[in-house]
Amino acid sequence: MESFVGYFAAFLTTVSFLPQVLLVVLTKKTRDVSRNMYIVLTLGVFLWLVYGFMKSDLPIILANTITLLFTLTILILKLTSKDEDSIT
C-alpha cells in the first residue's frame, strides 16, 4: 500500500505540470509565467531528484525526473522568450 501511495502521489504531482508545459510549448507565450518561480521550482525539483537517488526511492526518482524535464522546458522557453512585458 505504501508503494501505491508513493507512485500515485508521484503521478498526480508530475501530471499537474502537463497542461502548463503543453500551453507554453504550443503557444510559445510565457508572459504570464513567473521566471523566478520556475528557477526556484526547477532547483527544488532537481534537489528532490538527488534526494530520491540518495534514498534509492523509485517513485521520487521517476516523478522528479519527468517533472524536471517539464519545469526545465518551461524555464528555458521563458528565458528565451521574446514576449513583451515579460513577468519576472
Secondary structure, DSSP 8 states (H G I E B T S, - for coil): -HHHHHHHHHHHHHHTTHHHHHHHHHH---TTS-HHHHHHHHHHHHHHHHHHHHHT-HHHHHHHHHHHHHHHHHHHHHHH---TT---
